[in-house]
Amino acid sequence: MSSSITERHQLILNKLKETGFVNVTELSKEFDVSAVTIRKDLKLLEELNLLYKSHGSATMHNPYVADRNVNEKEKIMTDQKRLIAIKAASMVNNFENIILASGTTINELARQLKLVQNVTVISASLIASQVLTSYSGVEVIQLGGVVRRSSSSVVGPMAEKMLEGYSVNKLFLGVDGIDPEYGLTTTNALEASLNKYMIECAQQIIVLADSSKLNRKGFGKICPTERVDIIITDAEADVAIVKILEDKGVEVILV
């Protein structure tokens, strides 16, 4: 449908209020204008502080996430994180080798692995490692490196170098943001770098992220969305975001 600029802007804002998210390609088709025109619309509306623009989309909420301490994060969406962790734990088979990255949902996953047998876990998280050492069926390899106080995990060249000698069945990755178009991100560049090394030595990449992480963006880019095999999130996830992720070939599991 054709429309004037003012009408189009109002319709975009109305759609944004209804769904919380708009996509450039879909708006271009709906209004019968070019993608360039829609991007200009979104840029103007962002300058008026009416939305936040991202790669190929826009949202009502600020997509950029700040680094927060692990103790603060543990109090957020605890029920959802526990359900995500339970589902992730069910994917760990006896006699597998896995990597646990870092983050509060990853720490919760560690707590859910008490029944596995003959599983070797390479861990970046100090909290996860401490939990896992009490389980008789788990052998823990703690990565070395610089300790990030905010996440109680290690980062840096030493940890990256250690990973070069390993090949594992699964990587369980926690992230601070998943932007369907931009990719997976974290708030720390060193952590993002370590995560890239983890991805290279894993046969399957499984991301644990509650719905608050969707359509968000952190400082350090980990990888494109398409590089991920599975994302486990909660049932409150935006259906439009889930659809985009699935269209990119990612299996999305809602718990």
N, C-alpha and C positions, 0 to 999 in steps of 0.2 A: 504494500500500500504506500502511496506517496503522501508526504506530509510536510508542513512548513517546519523550519528549524525549531521554532518555539514549541510547536505541538510535539515534535519528535523528542525534544528534551524532556517535556513533561511526561510523555509516555514512557520514556526510558526510566525516569525517576519512579513512576508508578509501578513499573515492572520490578524495579529494584526493591521497592518496599514490600512487594508481594512475595518475591522469591529470595531476596537477600543477595542475589548474584545475577549478573547478565554477561552474555557472551557476544563478542564482536561479530562473529560469523552469523549467529542466529539473528541478531538485530539487523544486520545488513540485509538478510533475506526478508525479514518481516517488514522493514520499511522501504525495501526496494531501492536502496542506495548502496554506494560502494563501502567497503570496509574502511577505506581511508576517511570517508565522511564520518563514519561512526566513531573512529578513533579521535577525530577532531572534536566531535560532540562530547566524548568522555573526558578529553583533556580540558575542555572549557568548563564542564561541570565539576571537575576535580579542582580547578583553580577557584571555583566558587565555594569550595569545601562541602560539596553536596555528595561526593562519592570518592572512593579510592580506586585509582586505575592500576591494573596489573597487566601482565602479558596476555593479550587477547581477551581480557575480561575486566569487570569492575565489581566492586563490592561496597556495601554501606559501612563496613567496619575496617578500621586500620589493619592492613594485612601484615604489618611488620611487628615482629615479636622481640621483646627485650630479654636479655639473660636474667634468669632468676635462680635463687639458691634451691638446691634439691629439697631442702626441708620445707620450703614454701610450696614447691610443686607437688609434693606428696599429699598435700591437703586439698588439691584440686581434682575433681572428677574421680574420686577414689573408687567408687563402685564400678564405673566404666573401665577404669584401668585394670581392676581385678578380673572382670569378665574377659577383657582382651587377653590378659595374661593366662587365664585358664585355657582359653582356646589355643593360644600359642603353645602352651605346654603339651597339649594333646597332639601336637604335630612333631614332637621330639620322640624319636624311636630309640629303643635300646641299641647300644653299640654304634651310635652316631657320634660324629665330631661336629661341634657347633661353636659359633662365636656369639657372645652377648656383648653388644655395644655398651651404651650407657643411657641413663634416664630413669625416671621413676617407674615407668611401665616395665622396663627391662628388669629393674630390681624386683618388681612384683613377680615377673616371670621366674626369676631365680627361686623365689619362695614356693612356686608351684611345681618345682622339679624334684621334689623329695622322693618320688616313687620310681624315677628312671633308674636303669641299671646299665653299667658299663658305658657311660656317656662321658666324653671328654669335652670340657668347656673352656674355650679361650675367652677370657673376660677383660674388658677395659674398665669395668666398674668395680671399685673397691668394695662397695656395699654388696653387690651381687656375689663377689668372690667370697666374702666373709660368710654369707648365707650358705653358699654351696659347699663350703668345707665341712659342714656338719652332716652332709648327706653321704652315706657310704657308697652309693652307686655312681658318684660323680668324681671325676678327676679334674682338678682346676689348674689351668695354666694362666697365671696372672701376667698381663702385659706390663712392661716397665715403662718408665718415662716421667714426664713432668705431670704432677698432680694438679688437676683443675679443682680448686676448692669448692666452687659453686655446684659442681656435679659429682664430686667425690669419684672422679675417674681420671685415667691417665691419657695423655696426648703426647705428640711430638715424634721426632725422628727415631728414637729408640724403640717405641712401640711399633712404628711402621716397619722398621727393619726386622723385628721379630716375626711379623706376619708373613714376610717373604718366604719363610720356610714351611708354611702350612697350606694345606688344602682341606676344606671342610664341607660337610653336607649342607649346612644351613647357617645363614647369618640372620640374627634377630636384631633389628635396627630400630632405635628410637629416634624420632626427629622432632624439631620444633615447628616445622612448617611443611605443608604439602600444597604447592601451587600446581594445578594440573598442567599448565602450560610451561611454567618455569622449571619445576622439578622439586626435589627434596632438599631441605635446608636445615641448618642448625644455627644457633646464635654465635658459635665460636668457629673461627676459620681453621684452627689447629684440629679441632674435633672433626670438622668436615673433611679435612685431608686424611685423617686416620680412617674415617668411614670409607673413603674411596679405596684404600688399601684392603679393608675388610671385604668390600664388594668383589674385588679382583680374585680373592682366594676362596669364594663361596660358590657352590653350585646353585643354591637357591637363596634369594633375598626376600625376607619376610619383614615387613615394616609394621611396628606396633604404634598406633597413633589414635588417641581419642578424637572425637569429632571437632573439638576446639582447634585442632591443628590444621584442619582442612581449609584451603584457600588462604593460608597464612604464609609468611615468608620470613626467613631468618637471614643473618648476615653472610653465612658461609654456605655455598652451594655444594651439595653432596653428589648428586647425579640427576640426569633427566628422569622423568616419571616412568618412561618406557623401560628403564633398566630394572625396575622392580617386578618381582613375580607376584607377590601377594601383599595386600594391605589389610590388616585387621583393625577395624574401628568399631565404634558403637552405633546403636540403632538410631541415634539422634543425628547422624550424618546427613548433610544436605543431599537430597536425591539427585539434584542437577550436577553436583560435583562428582558424586559416585558414578553417574552415567558417563561423564567425560573420562574419568579414570578407566572405566571398563572399555570404552571405545578405544583407548590407547593400549589395550591388551593386558591391563592389570586386573587380576582377580581381587575383588573387594569382598571381604567377609564382614558382615554386620553381626554384632553380638548384643 
